[in-house]
Amino acid sequence: MKNVLKNKKAIALFVVPAFLVYSIIVVLPVFWSFYYSLYSGSPGLKWEFAGLKNYAMLFKDKNFVAALWVNIRYVAVVMLGQVGLGLCLALMFHFWLKKFKNFVRTLVFFPVVLPTVAVGQLFSKIYEIQPSYGLLNSVLSSLGLDHLVQPWIGQASTALGALSFMDIWVAMGFYSVIFYGALLDISHDVIEAARIDGANGWDLFRTVLAPLLRPMIITSLIFSFSGTVKMFESSLALTNGGPGNATKSLSMYMYNVSFSYNKVGYGSVIAIVIFLICIMGSTLIGRFDKKEL
Amino acid sequence: MKKKILSTLLSVAMVAALLAGCGNGSTKETSKETQTNTPSTTESEAATDSTDQGQAATQDPQTEKTIKILSIWAEDNDNGVLINEICKKYQAEMNPNFNWEYELVSSDDLKQKIATLTASNDLPDIFVYESGKPIVDLIDADKIVNISEVLEQYGCADSMNPSAVSLLSTLSGTDDIYDLPLGLNVEGFWYNKALFEQAGVKVPTTWEEFEDALAKLNDAGIQPLAAGGSDKWGVTRLINAYLVRSAGPDAMTKAANGEAKYTDEAYVAAAQKIQDWADKGYFGQGVTTVDMNTAGSMLMTGKAAIFYNGSWFTSNLNDDSANLAGNDGIGFFNVPVVDEKISAGDSYSMNCGNILCFSKEKYDDATGWFIKYFVENMGNTAMKLQGTVKGYNYDTASSNVSGYTQMVLDNINSAKSAFTWYEATMGSEVSTVAQENVQTLLTGDMSAEEYMQSIQDAFDLSN
């Protein structure tokens, strides 16, 4: 085995095919997109070199700023919600729940396997107000809270919140399973010892569990970040970006610009911005990891 | 460190998926289905001497010709059936030397495909396209045949339905038409007769009566209007309805030409009208979450009294399981008139669906004769086979026309002129803004002025 791994040719044999495939389907499109971003029009038709004009347009574009702001708020809320609630659920499974553990776990994990479009349909029924009240509005109405009955996904003030809630609900089960696995790995002795030292619940979490779970938290945050920054299908399924553009994300805007308006060059610029946001975001999250080392 | 690499890789992989989408734009595969039809009999009597110029105007010279047709309907579906039927009959009755190749492209790829073919000067003889802005670009580039001239030359202009012709010329912004219609739909207000009776409301013909009716229905505890706010176009059509009746049928065209601004008083007033209705609760709560289908079923189940939609809505009305109002429970009225001088009561909101264009480069006498046959026979063929009106005159009756379909036919036949829909003159960027923001207009997050300003801004930006 050692001999094989010392042989440069053997290494190349293993690495090159995968590297080639990776380059063609991952690296190449990035450069390709950069090349596109310098042109205006659509490929094949009025395809002209535009220099940095597309980039300049970015700063004047109100729709871009609006989409960016929607995206940032969405990422912040959904990422914290998914990971935070996932962690709480895992703690609940581990320390609190004695009966029906498996049943509850299955129940919480269940939404993860549902198709996004189905979830979108489900929640648009839950939030429904016309022609008849959906689940949420009828519960509010029967509790006598009629002033709270409102078109949850039909007005700009609540649409993004309603969408975020849906996405947190979908994914928190996934993170709870990850954290639950990590909690099972933590030796009982450590927890026992802390208890004997007189640590209450919060102390236990803060000083013992949280540091031990740290790598898992970071990984989950990165997972969640990359899942939410591309915000597209759930918003498309629930609100179609509306009302107005209250739930229109950067990637939806990019799609519109490239394929509806046929401005592939400008669309590529937006794609590059998304790319940069991803790199910045994951570096930022990675920073927390480094401190420890 | 490892984590950092992992995280970067993850994000790269993810974004690459987004970017890859852009790269494919130009090379998208089109579903292709080519088929050549050869005549069963290749006899050609009198094919030689009839090509003389003198005879061309009276009798088909039976020139040998293979016509390529690019369509979005399969041969056994919708207009595909009709186009192929006409070709078959033309071959059998008029010109045995005529052949056709029928190629299929998905309707989503149509514009892209035509754009590519235009750029490479390779447009097929006949192709299905979209009216409005897309066809204007082709006319400007001088790529398609002036159909009015062809109809004149071959003496078959009488076979066209006049409102279809007026509609097509409005849509292309020219006096002549450059395309043939493949449908003729009329739009207007469908109403629930039982609810009208319950509130003691008569079918309105003027806008004043219409607003009275809305108020009366509302007072009677009936939701006056259902509208598909989540599909957006169901609401923009309402703005258009008032705009056309108060400022004339060419209002949107003027704004698109730069002769007027979308922020002018009449335009803002039309948007304001719809916002006022929303404020008064005429649409019920949360209209932006209702789609056209739901709105339609609200009308049919008696939850709302009036619903704006096109004649294609008859397929829902003819479905007994969906239409609780029954075979005679729903009525239709044209957009009420504000001022008879500006826009008359016999002017309807109409559209021709997809249209047929003819490549100028490939056009010759043989195509001309085919067009003549097509125009003269399409009306009867469509009525006989499908019971539909396609924008050509017809003199046969279909045996199985339901009451609702007949109602639509009567309205189409009584139309003297036609006006187009709201987004017909808008580019895709402007129309996206106009549709998206109409939701914020309904919720009151945007005033009527701001709404029209946003359309004007998008218009300025795209020009």
Interface residues (C-beta under 8 A of the other chain):
Chain A: I25 V26 V27 P29 V30 W32 S33 Y36 S42 P43 G44 L45 S124 Y127 E128 I129 Q130 P131 V149 Q150 P151 I153 G154 Q155 A156 P215 I218 T219 I222 F223 S226 V229 K230 N240 G241 G242 P243 G244 N245 A246 K248 S251 M254 Y255 N256 S258 F259 S260 Y261 N262 V264 G267 S268 A271 I274 F275 C278 I279 G281 S282 T283 I285 G286 D289 K290
Chain B: K3 K4 L6 S7 T8 L10 S11 V12 A13 M14 V15 A16 L18 L19 A20 G21 C22 G23 G25 S26 A115 T116 T118 A119 G229 S230 K232 G284 Q285 G286 V287 T288 T289 V290 T294 S297 M298 T301 K303 A304 G427 S428 E429 T432 E436 N437 Q439 T440 L442 T443 D445 M446 S462
